[in-house]
Each structure stands twice: as C-alpha cells, then as structure tokens.
Amino acid sequence: MSNAFLKGTLVLTIGGAIVKVTGALNWMILSRVLSAEGIGIYQLAFPIYVLAFTVSSAGFPVAISIVTAEKLANNDFKGAKRVFTVSLSVMAITGLIMSLLMYFGAGWLIDTHFVRDARAYHSLIALAPAVFFVTLLSSFRGYFQGWQFMTPTAVSQIVEQLVRVVTMIAFASMLLPQGLEYAAAGATFGAAPGAVFALGVLLAYYWQLKKRYREKLKDQVAYAVQETKRSIIRRIVKLSIPVSLAQMLLPVVAILDLLIVPLRLEAAGFSVERATELYGYLTGMALPLVNMATILTASLALSLVPAISEAAALGDRQMSYQRVATAMRISNLITIPACIGLSILATPVSQIFYGAPEAGTTVAVMVIGIFFLGMQQVSTGILQGLSHTSIPLVNMVISLLVKVLINWILVALPWWGIVGAAWGTVADYAVAAILNIYFVKRYTGFSIDLVETGKMLVAGVAMGGVIYTAFGLLSAGGVFIATAVAIVAGSLVYGVVLILTGGLVEQDIRILPYIGQWLAEFLQRRKWLKK
C-alpha cells in the first residue's frame, strides 16, 4: 500500500505545529504592543474577515482535491488541470466579490452598529484585500492536495504565517503613535502580505508540477467526451456546500456556548464575574489544548480525502479498507495516550501554560474528547473522500443538539457547573464520531478492532500510572520539571507496553514515512519488535 498520505500527514503536522507555535509567539508580542484594548479592536474586525473568507472559499479546497484525485486515478491529467483552471476562475470571482463587499461595506457595519466600536473601521478596510488572496490560496492548496502533494500546502502555510507575524508587529509598532485604531489596522493588514507571499510559493510549486508532467499532458489522448465547465462547477459546488456549512457550524457552536454556558452558570448561582471566569477556563484554556493535541489527526484527515478518492475512483475496495484501517489505527495510537496523559496532568499543565491551576478540573474532563475528536476528524476525511460530504454535516448538527441539551441541563446544576459544559463538548465529539463510524463501516466495511484498541488502552493505563507516580514523587522539585519527566517516562512505558502486548508490530513501524524502514530494522536486530 502506498503511504503517500502518511507522508502528507507528517508534512502537514510539522507545518501546522510551526504555524501554531509562531502564532502563539506572535500574540505574546502583539498583546504587549497593542495592549488588551488594541487586541479587542483587532478581534472586532477579524470575525468579519473569517466570515467573508468562509463564504468565498470554504469547502472548495476539499471538493477540488476530491475531483482532482479522481481524475488522476484514471490518468486523466488534462481533466485534473481543467478542474483546477475552472475552480481557480470561480474562486477568483467569489474572492474578489467578497473582498469588495468587505471594503465598501465596512462603513455600513459601523453605522448599523453590527461592529459596535467605530475604531474597528480601519481594521475592516485593511483586512479586505486579504480575502481575495487567501481565496486564491485555497484553490491552489486543494489542487496540490488532490495530487497528494502536501509539501506546497505546508510550506505556504509557514511562509504565510511568518510574513504575517513580521508585518503585523512591524505595522502595529509603526502606526501606534497615530493612535490605537491605526495600530490595530496595521496588525490586521499583515494578513494580505502573508497571503501574497504564500501565493508566490504556491505558484513556484505549480510551475514545477506543470513542468514535470508536461509530456504526459502533451501525449495524453483526448477523452471522447470532455467534461464541460458547467458540469465541473456543479460537481465542485455540490461537494463543497456541505463542507462549507460544516465549517460555518464551528462559529455557531462557539456562539451557542457563549449564549448558554454563562447564562446557565448564573442560573446555578454563580456571579456574573465568576461565570465569565469559568467560561474562560472552558473556551480559552481547555479547548485550545484539545485542538493542539489533535493537530496530527486533523492533518491525517486532510491527507485522507484525496487518498480515499483515488481508491474509490479505481474501484479498489481493498485499498480503501487498508487506508481507512491505517488512519484509524494511527489516530487511536496518538489520541488514547494524549487524553489519558493530559487528564492526569490537567492541573500542572494548566498552571504551566496559563498560570491557572484551578482550570485543571475542567481541562481533565475536556481532554477526554481528544480521542473522539480525532476519530471524528479522521472519519470525516474518509466520508469526504468517498464524496459523502453531507453525512458529516448532518452528524455534526445531531451532535450539536446533544451538546446544547447537556449544557442546558448540567451547567445549571451547582455540583456540575462548568464541568457539565466540558462533558457536553465531549458528548458532542463522541456522538459525531460514532455516527461517522457507522457510515464508514457501511461504505467501506471497516469496523474498529476492539482487541487492538484494548491493547492501546492497556498501554495507556500503564502510562497513566507511571505519569501519576512520577509527578507525585517529583512535584516538590518544581511543577515544570516534574511534568516534563512524567511525560517522558510515561511515553517510554506506553511504547514498551504496546510492543510487549503486540499492540505495536513491525508493519506499524515500517509504514512510517522516511524513518520507518531504518527504525524497524534497528528494533528487529535487538528483538524488541514482533513481526
């Protein structure tokens, strides 16, 4: 089995980690330049930009990657190129329209008090050009992903973030003497240069790809019936709309949490100030940790889309099954220890990252969702690759209703409070994951191997015992050192127990990109690994 999608996953994971770390450093510096008030002005404009970008492009990259992968699976290189040129034209138009609407509508947003602080006007104007360029970026990234060539996406994301960070800080500092609203606008403008430089990177990769396959394009016999532009657009739109709606659900979930959780905390008897503090534990501390722990599974899901599309286009059910099984196994190998380890270390991790050990109780519950979120992400990628893009959307809506019901009931109970909201989020992920898995089994025949998962769970529990013991013994010497040593010791035990129980075998190592063959042979020579 080709492990191209695993190489893509590794590349995207590394790129995503670099982007997140760079972004965190950026906020640390920018918050000192702009102060909390300036950051607030920035945040008033940024959601409008996200909405404009979502409307203009969300869902299109996934749809482009699906259709491109199908064409390439049948060696239709001209068809793949045609899909890209048509989709790029459409997205250029939608991006330009949304960019102009944001530019000329900025005054209306201020006048109607949709954006309540008039100082955000300049930030809205500064963000408008970025909508156009980021929309173009999405088209290129979707095309490269269809080729299962993830390096351009990862490199362009890193370049975009680095340029964005430098320009944000530079313009904010330069314009600060003119006033806080101008400094905030300078920071928001950084999105445009970042997108332009990233687009330049993708153009360079595009010309390399075009040069590499020029002969195949020239020699390919023209298909008897060439797909029309209208049919290509219709197919892409049909695939992209459910993905777009699913992405739009994410801010809806955040808004519902904002409306329900503080309200029900107050109903439980907490003051407004305390309710706001507890809400911050949930959304500002626990949720980012969950998202950080699932960088790999998010990357895996993105790589799976074209890989599954390729297998489906070839009618190779065995290839589909193998790729699904490999992806699910990798997801479980990562998310099971992550949720166990973070749950045990919730309080010290909250103290190290946020200086708020009291958030530990909420974090300890919330991180249980890492396992289910990873499964949801991977299964969503599988279903999208099979062109069933509407199924994950419907399942997300069902799981959201479950979350709202649990939040409404549990958060208002004083003995549950914010922990009830954490359980509501875990239930949200779990319901969506279980529903997705049902449909994955229906369309691929894959079902989770309970014996193999049980071995991972045993290894995870052993790891948890070591982490708990090590931290307890070393905590007197400092929280950071105790946490770091506990994580290293626990990780080693997890790997050893997996090998001893047969939960990790030679094939698992060999499929690892770049180092798999060498590592498997190294472990085999020492008889530490079963075939």
C-alpha positions in Angstrom: 0.0 0.0 0.0 1.3 3.4 -0.9 2.0 5.5 2.2 1.8 8.8 0.3 -1.0 10.0 2.5 1.1 9.2 5.6 4.0 11.3 4.2 1.4 14.1 3.6 0.2 13.8 7.1 3.7 14.1 8.6 4.4 17.2 6.4 1.1 18.9 7.3 1.6 18.1 11.0 5.0 19.6 11.1 3.8 22.7 9.2 0.7 23.0 11.5 2.8 22.8 14.6 5.2 25.5 13.3 2.3 27.7 12.4 0.7 27.3 15.9 3.9 28.0 17.8 4.6 31.0 15.6 1.1 32.3 16.2 1.4 31.9 19.9 4.6 33.9 20.0 3.0 36.5 17.8 0.2 37.0 20.2 2.6 37.3 23.1 4.4 40.1 21.4 1.4 41.8 19.8 -0.5 41.9 23.1 2.3 44.0 24.5 2.3 46.3 21.5 -1.4 46.9 21.2 -2.5 46.3 24.9 -5.8 44.5 25.6 -7.8 47.4 24.2 -6.0 47.2 20.8 -6.4 43.4 20.7 -10.1 44.0 21.3 -10.3 46.3 18.3 -8.5 43.7 16.2 -10.8 41.0 17.3 -13.9 43.1 16.4 -12.8 43.1 12.7 -11.3 39.6 12.4 -14.5 37.6 12.6 -15.9 39.6 9.7 -12.8 38.6 7.7 -13.3 34.9 8.7 -16.9 35.0 7.6 -16.1 36.6 4.2 -13.3 34.1 3.6 -15.6 31.2 4.6 -18.3 32.3 2.2 -15.9 32.8 -0.7 -13.9 29.6 -0.4 -14.7 27.2 2.5 -15.4 23.7 1.2 -13.8 24.4 -2.2 -10.3 23.0 -1.4 -11.8 19.7 -0.2 -14.1 19.5 -3.3 -11.1 20.3 -5.6 -8.9 17.7 -4.0 -11.6 15.1 -4.4 -12.3 15.7 -8.1 -8.6 16.1 -8.9 -7.7 12.9 -7.2 -10.5 11.1 -9.1 -9.1 12.4 -12.4 -5.5 11.5 -11.6 -6.5 8.0 -10.5 -7.7 7.4 -14.1 -4.6 9.1 -15.5 -6.7 12.0 -16.8 -4.1 14.7 -16.4 -5.9 17.1 -18.7 -9.1 16.6 -16.8 -7.3 17.4 -13.5 -5.8 20.5 -14.9 -9.2 21.6 -16.3 -10.7 21.1 -12.9 -8.1 23.5 -11.4 -8.4 26.2 -14.0 -12.2 26.2 -13.8 -12.2 26.2 -10.0 -9.5 28.9 -9.8 -11.6 31.2 -12.1 -14.7 30.7 -10.0 -12.8 31.3 -6.7 -11.1 34.4 -8.1 -14.5 35.9 -8.8 -16.0 34.9 -5.5 -12.9 36.1 -3.6 -13.0 39.5 -5.4 -16.7 39.9 -4.7 -16.3 39.2 -1.0 -13.2 41.4 -0.8 -15.1 44.4 -2.4 -18.1 43.8 -0.2 -15.9 43.9 2.9 -14.1 47.0 1.7 -17.2 49.0 0.7 -19.4 47.5 3.5 -17.1 48.4 6.3 -18.8 51.8 6.9 -22.3 50.1 6.9 -21.1 47.6 9.5 -20.1 50.5 11.7 -23.1 52.7 11.0 -25.6 49.9 11.8 -23.6 49.0 15.0 -23.1 45.5 13.8 -19.5 46.2 14.8 -20.1 48.4 17.8 -16.7 50.2 18.1 -16.2 52.7 15.2 -12.4 52.4 15.7 -12.6 49.0 14.0 -13.4 50.6 10.6 -9.7 50.9 9.6 -9.1 47.3 10.5 -12.0 46.1 8.4 -10.6 48.1 5.4 -7.1 46.7 6.0 -8.4 43.1 6.0 -10.4 43.4 2.8 -7.6 42.7 0.3 -6.6 39.5 2.2 -9.9 37.9 1.4 -9.1 37.8 -2.3 -5.6 36.4 -2.0 -6.5 33.8 0.7 -9.3 32.6 -1.6 -6.8 32.0 -4.4 -4.6 30.2 -1.9 -7.4 27.8 -1.1 -7.8 26.8 -4.8 -4.1 26.0 -5.2 -3.9 24.1 -2.0 -6.9 22.0 -2.9 -5.3 21.2 -6.3 -2.0 20.1 -4.7 -3.8 18.1 -2.1 -5.6 16.3 -5.0 -2.2 15.2 -6.2 -1.4 14.0 -2.6 1.4 16.5 -2.7 1.2 18.2 0.7 4.5 20.0 0.9 3.3 23.1 -1.0 0.4 23.5 1.5 2.7 23.1 4.5 5.4 25.4 3.2 3.0 28.1 2.0 1.2 28.0 5.5 4.6 28.5 7.2 5.6 31.3 4.8 2.2 32.9 5.2 2.4 32.9 9.0 5.9 34.1 9.2 5.3 37.1 6.8 2.0 37.8 8.6 3.6 37.9 12.0 6.5 40.1 10.9 4.2 42.6 9.1 1.7 42.6 11.9 4.2 43.5 14.5 6.0 46.0 12.3 3.0 47.9 11.1 1.4 47.9 14.6 4.5 49.3 16.1 5.0 51.8 13.3 1.4 53.1 13.4 1.0 53.1 17.2 1.9 56.8 17.5 -1.0 57.7 15.2 -3.5 56.1 17.5 -4.6 52.6 18.8 -7.1 52.1 16.0 -4.4 52.7 13.3 -2.1 50.3 15.1 -4.8 47.6 15.2 -5.4 48.3 11.4 -1.7 47.8 10.8 -1.8 44.5 12.6 -4.8 43.3 10.6 -3.2 44.3 7.3 -0.5 41.7 7.9 -2.9 39.1 6.6 -2.6 40.4 3.0 1.2 40.3 2.6 1.3 36.9 4.2 -1.2 35.6 1.6 0.6 37.2 -1.3 4.0 35.6 -0.3 2.3 32.3 0.2 0.6 32.6 -3.2 4.1 33.2 -4.7 5.3 30.0 -3.1 2.4 28.0 -4.5 2.9 29.5 -8.0 6.5 28.3 -7.9 5.4 24.8 -6.9 2.7 24.9 -9.6 5.2 25.6 -12.3 7.4 22.8 -11.1 4.5 20.4 -11.2 3.4 21.6 -14.6 6.9 21.2 -16.0 7.2 17.7 -14.5 4.0 16.4 -16.2 4.2 18.5 -19.4 5.0 15.4 -21.5 2.1 13.4 -20.1 -0.3 16.3 -20.7 1.0 16.6 -24.3 0.9 12.9 -25.1 -2.4 12.1 -23.4 -5.2 11.1 -25.8 -8.1 13.5 -25.6 -11.1 12.0 -24.0 -14.1 11.4 -26.3 -16.3 13.4 -24.1 -14.7 16.3 -22.3 -16.3 17.4 -19.1 -17.9 20.9 -19.5 -17.1 23.8 -17.3 -20.7 23.8 -16.1 -20.6 20.1 -15.0 -17.2 20.7 -13.2 -18.6 23.7 -11.4 -21.8 21.8 -10.5 -19.8 18.9 -9.1 -17.5 21.1 -7.1 -20.3 23.2 -5.6 -22.3 20.1 -4.8 -19.4 18.6 -2.8 -18.3 21.9 -1.3 -21.6 23.2 0.1 -21.9 20.6 2.9 -18.2 21.2 3.8 -18.8 25.0 3.9 -21.8 24.6 6.1 -19.9 22.3 8.4 -17.2 24.9 8.8 -19.8 27.6 9.4 -21.1 25.4 12.2 -17.9 25.9 14.2 -18.6 29.6 15.0 -22.2 28.7 15.6 -21.1 26.2 18.2 -19.0 29.0 19.8 -21.9 31.4 19.8 -24.2 28.9 21.4 -21.7 28.2 24.1 -21.4 32.0 24.6 -25.2 32.3 24.9 -25.9 29.2 27.0 -23.0 28.4 29.3 -22.6 31.8 31.2 -26.4 32.0 31.4 -26.8 28.6 32.9 -23.8 29.1 35.2 -25.7 32.2 36.6 -28.8 30.0 37.0 -26.6 27.7 39.1 -25.9 30.5 41.5 -22.6 31.8 40.2 -22.0 35.5 39.9 -21.5 37.2 36.5 -17.8 37.6 37.2 -17.3 34.0 38.3 -19.4 32.7 35.4 -17.2 34.6 33.0 -14.1 33.2 34.7 -15.3 29.6 34.4 -16.3 30.2 30.8 -12.7 31.3 30.2 -11.4 28.0 31.6 -13.6 26.1 29.1 -13.0 28.0 25.9 -9.8 29.8 26.5 -7.8 27.1 28.2 -9.3 23.6 27.8 -10.4 23.9 24.2 -7.0 25.1 22.8 -5.3 22.1 24.5 -7.7 19.7 22.8 -7.1 21.4 19.4 -3.4 21.3 19.9 -3.4 17.6 20.7 -5.3 16.8 17.5 -3.0 18.6 15.0 -1.9 15.2 13.7 -5.4 13.8 13.3 -6.5 17.0 11.5 -3.6 16.6 9.1 -4.4 12.9 8.7 -8.0 13.8 7.8 -6.8 16.3 5.2 -4.4 13.8 3.6 -7.1 11.0 3.6 -9.5 12.9 1.4 -7.6 12.5 -1.9 -6.2 9.1 -0.8 -9.7 7.7 -0.4 -10.9 9.5 -3.5 -8.2 7.8 -5.5 -9.1 4.3 -4.2 -12.8 4.9 -4.8 -12.2 6.2 -8.4 -10.2 3.0 -9.1 -12.9 0.9 -7.6 -10.3 -0.7 -5.3 -12.2 -1.6 -2.1 -9.2 -3.3 -0.6 -7.1 -0.1 -1.0 -9.9 1.9 0.6 -10.1 -0.5 3.5 -6.4 -0.6 4.1 -6.1 3.2 4.2 -9.1 3.6 6.5 -7.7 0.9 8.9 -4.2 2.5 8.9 -5.7 6.0 9.5 -7.9 4.8 12.4 -5.1 2.9 14.0 -2.7 5.9 13.9 -5.4 8.1 15.3 -6.0 5.8 18.2 -2.3 5.3 18.9 -2.0 9.0 19.3 -5.2 10.2 20.9 -5.6 7.4 23.6 -2.3 8.3 25.4 -2.9 12.0 24.8 -6.3 12.1 26.5 -5.1 9.8 29.4 -1.9 11.8 30.0 -3.4 15.2 29.8 -6.3 14.2 32.0 -3.9 13.1 34.8 -1.6 16.2 34.3 -4.5 18.7 33.8 -3.7 20.8 36.8 0.0 21.2 36.3 -0.4 21.7 32.6 -3.0 24.4 33.3 -0.5 26.0 35.7 2.4 25.9 33.2 0.5 27.1 30.2 -2.0 29.5 31.7 -0.9 30.2 35.3 -4.3 28.9 36.3 -4.2 25.5 38.1 -7.8 26.0 39.1 -8.8 25.3 35.5 -7.4 21.7 35.9 -10.8 20.2 36.7 -12.4 21.5 33.5 -9.3 20.5 31.5 -9.3 17.0 33.0 -12.8 16.3 31.6 -12.4 18.2 28.4 -9.3 16.4 27.2 -11.2 13.1 27.2 -12.7 14.5 24.0 -9.3 14.2 22.2 -10.0 10.6 21.5 -13.4 11.2 20.0 -12.4 14.4 18.2 -9.5 12.5 16.5 -11.9 9.8 15.4 -14.4 12.4 14.2 -11.8 14.2 12.1 -10.4 11.0 10.5 -13.9 9.6 9.8 -14.9 12.9 8.3 -11.9 12.8 5.9 -12.9 9.3 4.9 -16.5 10.2 4.2 -15.5 13.3 2.2 -13.1 11.2 0.2 -16.0 8.9 -0.7 -17.9 12.0 -1.9 -20.4 11.7 1.0 -19.7 15.3 2.2 -23.2 15.8 3.5 -23.1 13.0 6.1 -20.5 14.6 8.4 -22.6 17.8 8.3 -25.8 16.1 9.4 -24.0 14.2 12.1 -22.4 17.5 13.4 -25.9 19.0 13.6 -27.2 16.0 15.6 -24.2 16.1 17.9 -24.6 19.8 18.4 -28.2 19.3 19.5 -27.0 16.8 22.1 -24.3 19.2 23.3 -26.9 22.0 23.7 -29.2 19.7 25.7 -26.5 18.5 28.0 -25.2 22.1 28.5 -28.7 23.4 29.3 -29.3 20.7 31.9 -26.0 20.1 33.6 -24.4 23.5 33.7 -27.3 24.9 35.7 -26.7 22.3 38.4 -24.3 23.8 41.0 -22.4 20.5 41.6 -21.8 20.2 37.8 -21.3 23.8 36.7 -18.6 24.4 34.0 -17.6 20.7 34.2 -21.1 19.9 32.8 -20.2 22.1 29.8 -17.0 20.1 29.4 -18.9 16.9 29.4 -21.3 18.4 26.8 -18.4 19.1 24.5 -17.1 15.5 25.0 -20.5 14.2 24.1 -20.6 16.4 21.0 -17.4 14.9 19.7 -18.4 11.3 20.7 -21.9 11.4 19.1 -20.4 12.8 15.8 -17.6 10.3 15.8 -19.9 7.3 16.5 -22.3 8.3 13.7 -19.5 8.9 11.3 -18.0 5.4 12.1 -21.4 3.8 11.4 -21.3 5.3 7.9 -17.7 4.5 7.4 -18.5 0.8 8.1 -21.4 0.9 5.8 -19.4 2.2 2.8 -16.1 0.6 3.4 -16.8 -2.5 5.6 -14.3 -1.2 8.2 -15.1 -1.6 11.9 -12.9 -0.8 14.9 -10.8 -3.7 16.1 -11.7 -3.9 19.8 -8.8 -6.2 20.7 -6.2 -3.9 19.1 -7.8 -0.8 20.7 -7.9 -2.7 24.0 -4.1 -3.2 23.8 -3.6 0.6 23.3 -5.9 1.2 26.2 -3.9 -1.1 28.5 -0.7 0.6 27.4 -2.3 4.0 28.0 -3.4 3.0 31.6 0.1 1.7 32.3 1.5 5.0 31.0 -1.0 6.9 33.2 0.1 5.0 36.3 3.7 5.9 35.6 2.8 9.6 34.9 0.8 9.9 38.2 3.5 8.2 40.3 6.4 10.1 38.7 4.7 13.5 39.0 3.8 12.8 42.7 7.4 11.9 43.5 9.0 14.9 41.7 6.4 17.6 42.2 8.3 19.0 45.2 11.2 19.9 42.9 9.0 22.1 40.7 5.9 21.7 38.5 7.6 22.1 35.1 10.4 19.6 35.8 8.0 17.0 37.3 5.6 17.4 34.4 8.3 17.0 31.8 9.9 14.0 33.4 6.5 12.3 33.9 5.6 12.8 30.2 8.9 11.3 29.1 8.7 8.4 31.5 5.1 7.7 30.6 5.7 7.9 26.8 8.5 5.3 27.2 6.3 3.0 29.2 3.5 3.4 26.6 5.7 2.3 23.8 7.2 -0.7 25.8 3.8 -2.0 26.8 2.5 -1.7 23.3 5.4 -3.8 22.0 5.0 -6.4 24.8 1.3 -6.8 24.2 1.6 -6.9 20.4 -0.2 -3.6 20.1 2.7 -2.3 18.0 4.2 -4.6 15.4 6.8 -4.3 12.6 4.4 -3.2 10.0 3.3 -0.2 12.1 6.9 1.0 12.2 7.7 0.3 8.5 4.9 2.4 7.2 6.2 5.5 9.0 7.5 8.0 6.4 11.2 8.5 6.0 12.4 6.7 9.1 10.2 3.6 9.2 12.4 1.1 7.5 15.5 2.1 9.4 13.7 2.1 12.8 12.0 -1.3 12.2 15.4 -2.9 11.3 17.0 -1.3 14.3 14.3 -2.7 16.7 14.3 -6.1 14.9 18.1 -6.5 15.4 17.6 -6.2 19.1 14.5 -8.4 19.0 12.3 -5.7 20.5 9.7 -5.9 17.9 7.2 -8.6 16.7 6.5 -9.2 13.1 
